[in-house]
Structures are given as C-alpha cells and as structure tokens.
Amino acid sequence: MTTLHDIRRWSTTARPVFICGLERSGTSILQVSLSRHPELFAVKDVYETFIFLKPRSALQNPAPQMTQAYLQGEAQCSRFRHFAAGLCGDKGELSEADLIRAFFYFAAHHVYPGQQPLEKTPAHVRKLGRMLELFPLARVVVCTRDPVSIVASYRKRLATEKALGKGIEEWGWLDRTAEQLIGHFQQITESVLDARQRWPQQVFVAPYDWLTRTPEAALRAICAFAGLAFVAEVLKPKEVPGRQVDEMLSKPITHREPDIDTYVDTQTERMILEKTQAMRAVWDRPGVLAESDF
C-alpha cells in the first residue's frame, strides 16, 4: 500500500516539466509539443489543472472539467479521491503540499505510467516557489512575449470567443484593460526574478518569438534543459477533433505576426512599451539565468 512517505520520497526524485508564464505567450504550443515526447505525460490536449493554486479542487466531486481531462476521465478522478482519502489516516485531510504531491504521484503511476509529469497552467507562474520546493528536481519553463502582442492577442481571442457565442464564464478572463494587464505583467516579472535568484538553473524563459521563429532550435534547447533527449516527434503536430479556437495547435509551429494594428491603437501601444520597458530584460532572452547575471 502506498504511503505518504513513499509519495514524499518520490517527489524528491521525480523530474517534472512544468510550463507556466504569460497567457497568450505560447504555453499551449509548448505543452502539446512536449506531450509527444515519450518520457513525458502524453496529455491529449491543452488542459490546465490549477493544482498549485487550488489543490483541493482536485478532490471535488465531480472534479473540474480540466482535471477530469488531465486524469483521463471522472472514473480516474474518483479513484484519485479514494487514493487521497486512504493517505489521510487519522489526520482528517492531507496538507495542500501532500495533496499536490499525491496528485502527480497518482497521475505518474495510474494514468501515465512510466512517464514523468508534464503540466501547464499559465497562472502557476505565481507559484514557482511551491513548484520547486515540492519537486526539487523540477524544470520550469516560463513563456513570455512582447507585451503589446499579448494585449492584441487577448483582444483577438476575446473577439473570437464572443463570435462563437460563448458566455462570460468562457471569456471573462480575457476581458482586461491594457492597464490591468500591465499590472499583471509586473507581478509575473517579480515572481520570475525571485525564482531565478533561488533556482537559477531550474527556471527557463522561453520567449514566444524565439519559440515560433526557430521551433526546432527552441525545442532542442528546452529538451536539453529538462534533461530529455530531443526527439523529432515533438515537432510533428496531431489533429485534435473539435478544436474551434486554437486551430494552429494542430499545425506545425509557425510564427504569426500579431494583429496589433487591428486591436491596439498607437497611443495604447506607446503606453504599454513605456511601462514595460524594464521587464523586457527578463522576458526577451531565452534560457536560464546566465552566470554574468548573478
């Protein structure tokens, strides 16, 4: 029978790859690419668990839709709830830290056996410390992008979601002003700076333009960072039926020029560039923290 001791010990030797960062910056592209690597969880599509932000959501009955998809069905989610309950003993409930460890342990042994964890939730960039404290051998890839392009991408995706007739529960997170997004960018920059100081060789910045202009070189570098052999499969897209919004995920990685002129006026563009200038030193250079930065 698996014990908490087993799970805690496993978490010290597991080598997960966690993808997070700025929304609309390539996190989905990277996740679907790496899910084709034989050593990582073969996650079928873009699923965000929010497990580092809301650990107890994994115990909901029924589980959130994305969690169900990640664990490959509500039946597996039910098994996870039973598994987690069996770990509690007389304590009543698991700590959040142990619940997160148990979630990935269960996935690694019962959903994706023989593979290392792969997970992407952009908002987990606010929990870099928690990721690397619970999984000391983890490799975290933080996706970034030109801030004006992000604002344009938010607005374009918002228009697409509304055109599809979706409700506010589907697109509400996209409905943000440029000023709100700049505040969001600042918080993320501070989180990345702090984590890179503590774990300089375990946090890799992956700028969107770098990833999409030179996908093979970028994926080779990311695989090397994660301790994985490069395999050509990561560059070969697979069709996922029913995709309505991000159809590009079913195609080879290519660079798309943002529709800045359509979605961002000149005055707003100037304001964004001015207020994010200092952040660009963190966002624009791919890789881990260089020795010269210490």
C-alpha positions as CSV (number, residue, x, y, z in Angstrom):
1,M,0.0,0.0,0.0
2,T,1.3,3.4,-1.0
3,T,2.1,5.7,2.0
4,L,2.7,9.4,2.4
5,H,6.4,8.6,3.0
6,D,6.5,6.8,-0.4
7,I,5.0,9.9,-2.1
8,R,7.2,12.4,-0.5
9,R,10.3,10.3,-1.3
10,W,9.1,10.0,-5.0
11,S,8.6,13.8,-5.2
12,T,12.3,14.3,-4.4
13,T,13.4,12.2,-7.3
14,A,10.7,12.9,-9.9
15,R,11.7,15.2,-12.8
16,P,8.6,17.0,-13.8
17,V,8.4,19.7,-16.5
18,F,6.1,22.5,-15.6
19,I,5.0,25.1,-18.1
20,C,3.7,28.5,-17.0
21,G,4.0,32.2,-17.7
22,L,2.2,34.9,-19.5
23,E,-1.2,33.9,-21.0
24,R,-1.2,34.1,-24.8
25,S,2.5,33.5,-25.0
26,G,3.0,30.0,-26.3
27,T,2.3,27.8,-23.3
28,S,-0.2,25.7,-25.2
29,I,2.1,25.3,-28.2
30,L,4.9,24.1,-25.9
31,Q,2.7,21.8,-23.9
32,V,1.2,20.0,-26.9
33,S,4.7,19.7,-28.4
34,L,6.3,18.2,-25.2
35,S,3.3,15.9,-24.7
36,R,4.6,14.0,-27.7
37,H,7.9,13.2,-26.0
38,P,7.9,9.6,-24.9
39,E,9.3,10.4,-21.5
40,L,6.6,12.9,-20.5
41,F,2.9,12.6,-19.7
42,A,1.1,12.1,-23.0
43,V,-1.5,14.7,-22.2
44,K,-4.1,14.6,-25.1
45,D,-4.7,18.3,-25.4
46,V,-4.4,21.6,-23.6
47,Y,-5.6,21.0,-20.0
48,E,-4.9,23.3,-17.1
49,T,-5.2,21.8,-13.7
50,F,-4.6,24.8,-11.4
51,I,-3.3,22.3,-8.9
52,F,-0.6,24.5,-7.4
53,L,-3.1,27.4,-7.0
54,K,-6.2,25.4,-5.9
55,P,-5.0,22.0,-4.7
56,R,-8.3,21.0,-3.1
57,S,-10.2,21.4,-6.4
58,A,-8.8,18.0,-7.4
59,L,-11.0,16.5,-4.6
60,Q,-14.3,18.0,-5.8
61,N,-17.0,15.5,-6.8
62,P,-17.3,15.7,-9.7
63,A,-13.8,17.1,-10.5
64,P,-13.4,20.2,-12.6
65,Q,-13.6,19.5,-16.3
66,M,-9.9,20.2,-17.0
67,T,-8.9,17.9,-14.1
68,Q,-11.1,15.2,-15.5
69,A,-9.5,15.6,-18.9
70,Y,-5.9,15.6,-17.4
71,L,-6.6,12.4,-15.4
72,Q,-8.5,10.9,-18.4
73,G,-12.0,10.8,-17.0
74,E,-14.1,11.1,-14.0
75,A,-13.6,7.5,-13.1
76,Q,-9.9,8.1,-12.7
77,C,-10.7,11.3,-10.6
78,S,-12.9,9.1,-8.4
79,R,-10.0,6.7,-7.9
80,F,-7.8,9.7,-7.1
81,R,-10.2,10.9,-4.4
82,H,-10.2,7.4,-2.9
83,F,-6.4,7.2,-3.1
84,A,-6.1,10.6,-1.4
85,A,-8.5,9.6,1.3
86,G,-6.5,6.5,2.0
87,L,-3.4,8.6,2.7
88,C,-5.0,10.7,5.4
89,G,-5.1,8.2,8.2
90,D,-6.3,9.8,11.4
91,K,-5.2,13.3,10.2
92,G,-8.6,14.1,8.6
93,E,-7.2,15.7,5.4
94,L,-3.9,16.0,3.5
95,S,-2.0,19.2,3.6
96,E,-2.0,21.2,0.4
97,A,1.6,20.2,-0.2
98,D,1.0,16.5,0.2
99,L,-2.2,16.7,-1.9
100,I,-0.2,18.2,-4.8
101,R,2.5,15.6,-4.4
102,A,-0.2,12.8,-4.4
103,F,-1.9,14.2,-7.5
104,F,1.2,13.9,-9.6
105,Y,2.2,10.6,-8.0
106,F,-1.2,9.2,-8.9
107,A,-1.0,10.5,-12.4
108,A,2.5,9.1,-12.9
109,H,1.6,5.7,-11.6
110,H,-2.0,5.2,-12.7
111,V,-2.7,7.5,-15.7
112,Y,0.6,7.9,-17.4
113,P,2.6,5.0,-16.1
114,G,6.3,5.1,-16.9
115,Q,6.4,8.8,-17.8
116,Q,7.5,11.9,-15.9
117,P,4.9,14.7,-15.1
118,L,4.1,17.4,-17.7
119,E,1.7,20.1,-16.7
120,K,0.9,23.6,-18.0
121,T,-1.1,26.3,-16.3
122,P,0.0,29.8,-17.1
123,A,-1.2,31.1,-13.7
124,H,1.2,28.7,-11.9
125,V,3.9,31.3,-12.6
126,R,2.7,32.9,-9.3
127,K,3.6,29.6,-7.5
128,L,7.1,29.0,-8.8
129,G,8.4,28.6,-5.2
130,R,5.8,26.0,-4.3
131,M,6.6,24.0,-7.5
132,L,10.3,23.9,-6.9
133,E,10.1,23.3,-3.1
134,L,7.8,20.3,-3.6
135,F,9.7,18.9,-6.6
136,P,13.3,19.8,-6.1
137,L,14.4,18.3,-9.5
138,A,11.6,20.0,-11.5
139,R,12.3,22.1,-14.5
140,V,10.0,25.1,-15.1
141,V,9.6,26.8,-18.4
142,V,8.2,30.3,-18.2
143,C,6.7,31.5,-21.5
144,T,6.9,35.2,-22.3
145,R,6.0,37.5,-25.2
146,D,6.2,41.1,-26.4
147,P,3.7,42.9,-24.2
148,V,1.9,44.7,-27.0
149,S,1.4,41.4,-28.8
150,I,-0.1,39.9,-25.7
151,V,-2.6,42.7,-25.3
152,A,-3.5,42.3,-29.0
153,S,-3.8,38.5,-28.6
154,Y,-6.1,38.9,-25.6
155,R,-8.4,41.1,-27.6
156,K,-8.3,38.9,-30.7
157,R,-9.1,35.8,-28.6
158,L,-11.9,37.7,-26.8
159,A,-13.5,38.6,-30.1
160,T,-13.2,35.0,-31.3
161,E,-14.8,33.6,-28.2
162,K,-17.7,36.1,-28.4
163,A,-18.2,35.4,-32.1
164,L,-18.6,31.7,-31.2
165,G,-21.5,32.6,-28.9
166,K,-19.7,31.6,-25.7
167,G,-20.8,33.1,-22.4
168,I,-18.8,35.3,-20.0
169,E,-17.7,32.3,-18.0
170,E,-15.7,31.2,-21.0
171,W,-14.2,34.6,-22.0
172,G,-14.3,36.7,-18.8
173,W,-10.6,36.1,-18.1
174,L,-9.8,37.7,-21.4
175,D,-11.8,40.9,-20.8
176,R,-9.0,43.1,-19.3
177,T,-7.7,46.6,-20.0
178,A,-4.2,47.3,-21.1
179,E,-3.5,48.9,-17.6
180,Q,-4.8,45.7,-15.9
181,L,-2.6,43.6,-18.0
182,I,0.5,45.7,-17.3
183,G,-0.1,45.2,-13.5
184,H,-0.4,41.5,-14.2
185,F,2.9,41.6,-16.2
186,Q,4.7,43.3,-13.3
187,Q,3.6,40.7,-10.8
188,I,4.8,37.9,-13.1
189,T,8.1,39.6,-13.6
190,E,8.7,39.8,-9.9
191,S,7.8,36.2,-9.4
192,V,10.2,35.1,-12.1
193,L,13.0,37.3,-10.8
194,D,12.6,35.8,-7.3
195,A,12.6,32.2,-8.5
196,R,15.6,32.7,-10.8
197,Q,17.6,34.0,-7.9
198,R,16.8,31.0,-5.8
199,W,16.8,28.3,-8.6
200,P,18.9,29.9,-11.4
201,Q,19.4,26.6,-13.3
202,Q,15.8,25.4,-13.0
203,V,13.8,28.3,-14.4
204,F,14.0,28.7,-18.2
205,V,12.5,31.7,-20.0
206,A,11.0,30.9,-23.4
207,P,10.1,34.0,-25.4
208,Y,7.3,33.4,-27.9
209,D,9.1,34.9,-30.9
210,W,12.1,32.6,-30.2
211,L,9.9,29.5,-29.9
212,T,7.8,30.3,-33.1
213,R,10.6,31.6,-35.3
214,T,13.1,28.8,-34.6
215,P,10.9,25.9,-33.2
216,E,13.5,23.1,-33.7
217,A,16.3,25.0,-32.1
218,A,14.0,26.1,-29.3
219,L,12.7,22.7,-28.5
220,R,16.2,21.2,-28.6
221,A,17.2,23.8,-26.0
222,I,14.2,23.1,-23.9
223,C,14.6,19.3,-24.0
224,A,18.3,19.7,-23.1
225,F,17.3,22.0,-20.1
226,A,14.8,19.3,-19.0
227,G,17.4,16.5,-19.3
228,L,15.5,14.9,-22.2
229,A,16.9,13.6,-25.5
230,F,15.5,15.6,-28.4
231,V,13.0,13.5,-30.5
232,A,11.6,14.6,-33.8
233,E,8.0,13.8,-32.6
234,V,7.8,17.0,-30.6
235,L,7.7,18.9,-33.9
236,K,5.0,16.7,-35.5
237,P,1.5,18.0,-34.7
238,K,-1.5,15.8,-34.2
239,E,-5.1,16.7,-35.1
240,V,-7.5,17.0,-32.1
241,P,-11.1,16.9,-33.2
242,G,-13.4,19.7,-32.1
243,R,-10.8,22.5,-31.8
244,Q,-12.6,25.7,-32.6
245,V,-10.3,28.5,-31.2
246,D,-6.6,27.5,-31.3
247,E,-6.6,25.5,-34.6
248,M,-3.0,26.4,-35.0
249,L,-2.2,23.9,-32.3
250,S,-3.0,21.2,-34.8
251,K,-0.4,22.5,-37.3
252,P,3.4,22.8,-37.2
253,I,4.8,25.6,-35.1
254,T,5.0,28.8,-37.2
255,H,5.4,32.4,-36.4
256,R,2.3,34.5,-36.7
257,E,2.5,38.3,-36.8
258,P,0.2,39.8,-34.1
259,D,-2.7,41.9,-35.3
260,I,-1.5,44.9,-33.4
261,D,-2.9,47.5,-35.8
262,T,-6.4,45.9,-35.5
263,Y,-6.6,45.5,-31.7
264,V,-4.2,48.1,-30.2
265,D,-4.2,51.8,-31.1
266,T,-1.0,53.8,-31.3
267,Q,-1.4,55.7,-28.0
268,T,-2.0,52.4,-26.1
269,E,0.9,50.8,-27.8
270,R,3.2,53.6,-26.8
271,M,1.9,53.5,-23.2
272,I,2.5,49.7,-23.0
273,L,6.0,49.9,-24.3
274,E,6.9,52.7,-21.9
275,K,5.6,50.9,-18.8
276,T,7.0,47.5,-19.6
277,Q,10.5,48.6,-20.8
278,A,12.2,47.4,-17.6
279,M,10.6,44.0,-17.7
280,R,12.0,43.2,-21.1
281,A,15.4,42.3,-19.7
282,V,13.7,39.3,-18.0
283,W,11.3,38.4,-20.8
284,D,13.4,38.7,-24.0
285,R,16.4,36.4,-23.5
286,P,15.8,32.7,-23.8
287,G,17.3,30.3,-21.3
288,V,18.3,30.1,-17.7
289,L,20.0,32.8,-15.7
290,A,23.5,33.4,-17.0
291,E,26.5,33.4,-14.6
292,S,27.0,37.1,-15.6
293,D,23.6,37.9,-14.1
294,F,24.5,36.7,-10.6
